[in-house]
Amino acid sequence: MSIEATSDPIRQEALAGLIASLVNQGHPLQYAQVMATSIIFQTDLDLRNAQMARLLNWLKQEHEDIYASSLVIVEETREEFEHRVQKG
């Protein structure tokens, strides 16, 4: 997790609670830590995707004049990210 995520007391509490729950279900601590981090990371991605979809929908409805440009920016950002990932 990022420094931002681990320095947030609410996220730390959620992570600790999730780890404890997974351990109580019988998972070894080491695996529970990885599983909990993965679950929180995926949830964060889902939230960000929902935020982006809502923002784009709002732009389409309220600011149609910049909606197309917004889609271009989103696509360019995706392409830039993919290039960075491919480069390593």
N, C-alpha and C positions, 0 to 999 in steps of 0.2 A: 504494500500500500504506500501511497505517497506520504511525504512528511505532513502535508496539509491534512490528510485523512487521519493519520495517527496522532496528530496534535489536538484534534477535536475531541473534547471529553465525551460528547454524545456518541461519536463513532467508536471511541475506545470502549465505552460502556456496552454498546451494541455488540461489538466484536467479542468482548469478554463473556457476555451473556450467551451469545451464539456458540462460542467454544464450549462453555459449560454445558449447554444443552446437548451438543453433539457428544461430549464425553459421557454425559449421563445416559445417552443412547447406546453406549458401548464402544464408541470409536476411540482409538488411542489418541492421546493428547496431541502428538505431532501431526497426525492426520486431521484431527478436529481443527487445529489452527489453520491448516492449509484450506480445508473445506470452508471454514467460516470466512476466511479472507476472500475466497472465490465467490461465495454467495453474496457477500457485501459488494464486491466489485461488479458482479453481474447486475445486482439491483441498482447500483449507481449508473451503470450503462443504460439500463432500462429507463431510469428517471431522466437522464440526459436526452435520450431519444424522444421521450414523450415531450420534454420541454421544447426540443427543436421542432417537432411536428406541430405542437400548439402554436409556436411562434410563427412558423411558416403559414399555417392556416390563418392566423390573425392577419399577417401581412397580405395574404391573398384576398381576404375579405375587406380589410380596412385601408390597405395601401397597395392596390393593384398596380399602381405605376412603378413600384420598386420590387414587386414580387418576383418578376423574371430575373432581375439582377441578383436578388437574394438567392435564388436557386443556383445561379452561376457561381456565386461565392461559396455556397455549400459544396457544390461539386468540385470546385478548385481546391477547397480545403481537403476533401477526401482524397483527391489525386496527389496533393502534396504530402499528405500523411502516408499514403501507400508508397510513394517514392522514398520517403525517409525510412520506412520499415524495410524496404527492399535493400537499401544501402547498408542498413545495420547500424 
